[in-house]
Amino acid sequence: MLGEEERGKGMQIFKNPARERLQNGELALGIGLRQARTVDIAPAMKAAGFDWLFIDLEHGSMGLDTAVQISVAALAAGISPIVRVPKGRYDLATRALDGGAFGIVMPHVDTADEAREIVSQLKYPPVGHRSIAGAMPQVGFQSVPLADAIAAVNSNMLIVAMLETPEAIANADAIAAVPGIDVLLIGTNDLTCEMGIAGALMHERVAEAYQTMVAACRKHGKWAGMGGVYSEEGLRRYIEIGAQMILCGSDLSLLMSAGSVRTKFLRELG
């Protein structure tokens, strides 16, 4: 549903529930989409209690058109559509935003210069240099003053920089300092691989990386995110350190988990 009027102009904008959760100091809970292909996944995941969709165009075969259709359905359902694109694919990122996404996850961000380029490419002027496409799903396709529309979309967007290497962790403070970056999110599995401790999600070096990232976010008024850690023990540990934007799992992993529990129960009956 539509949110409150923007800037007293009578313009309305869809809410970004994930950003609202973060601004209120709450956890923003996300679910990864790689197998889902129909728009009903958006209201279904809203009903399940999630705040945002991690629509994944980096891994898997989902196309941009499907991602955009899910994004528009998500806006109406009241769940934030956030799209991950492959590293540097600004052509996909800007078209996803044009089509209704309320944020972009950019993977493999190692330096502040890379972070500045992301903001330049994805934010409208005067913050960045993204081109204007026309009617915006985020404002309900309303005909409104252009300056008001781009200001509203800029301020409600979430730009998420993924940190996946020791270099990125070392540069976390500089990346967090970049205006326009909203979230630093550790891709924990890739980070462990780069550290030479593949899959050791509870290793002390990983905990130290989270502490470094969280400290950088708090210093610069950004939010800390977590991906790749799905055990209750791991989730608890890194949330206690300060992770706030949480990727809780994926459509396939949750389906497999629930399906396995059900079939195990029934096999034991037989």
LINPE-V33934 format. One record per backbone hydrogen bond with DSSP energy under -0.5 kcal/mol. NH is the residue of the N-H (numbers start at 1). CO is the residue of the C=O. Records with the same first field share a line. If there is no record, write none. Layout:
NH: CO, CO
This chain:
3: 13
6: 11
7: 5
9: 6
11: 6
13: 4
14: 138
15: 1
17: 15
20: 16
21: 17
22: 18
23: 19
24: 20
25: 22
26: 21
28: 244
29: 27
30: 246
31: 52
32: 249
33: 54
34: 32
41: 38
42: 39
43: 39
44: 40
45: 41
46: 42
47: 43
48: 44
49: 46
50: 45
51: 29
52: 29
53: 80
54: 31
55: 53, 82
56: 33, 54
57: 55, 84
67: 63
68: 64
69: 65
70: 66
71: 67
72: 68
73: 69
74: 70
75: 71
76: 72
77: 73
78: 74
79: 74
80: 51
82: 53, 80
83: 103
84: 55
85: 83, 105
89: 86
90: 88
93: 89
94: 90
95: 91
96: 92
97: 93
98: 94
99: 95
100: 97
101: 96
102: 81
103: 81
104: 158
105: 83
106: 104, 160
107: 85, 105
109: 162
110: 108
115: 111
116: 112
117: 113
118: 114
119: 115
120: 116
121: 117
122: 118
123: 119
125: 130
127: 124
128: 124
129: 120
130: 123
137: 98, 135
139: 136
140: 137
141: 136
142: 139
144: 142
149: 145
150: 146
151: 147
152: 148
153: 149
154: 150
155: 151
156: 152
157: 153
158: 102
160: 104, 158
161: 159, 183
162: 106, 160
163: 185
164: 162
169: 165
170: 166
171: 167
172: 169
175: 171
176: 172
177: 173
178: 175
181: 178
182: 159
183: 159
184: 223
185: 161, 183
186: 225
187: 163
188: 186, 227
191: 187
192: 188
193: 189
194: 190
195: 191
196: 192, 193
197: 192
200: 197
201: 199
203: 200
206: 203
207: 203
208: 204
209: 205
210: 206
211: 207
212: 208
213: 209
214: 210
215: 211
216: 212
217: 213
218: 214
219: 215
220: 216
221: 217, 218
222: 217
223: 182
225: 184
226: 245
227: 186
230: 228
235: 231
236: 232
237: 233
238: 234
239: 235
240: 236
241: 237
242: 238
243: 238
244: 224
245: 224
246: 28, 244
247: 226, 245
248: 30, 246
251: 32
254: 250
255: 251
256: 252
257: 253
258: 254
259: 255
260: 256
261: 257
262: 258
263: 259
264: 260
265: 261
266: 262
267: 263
268: 264
269: 265
270: 266
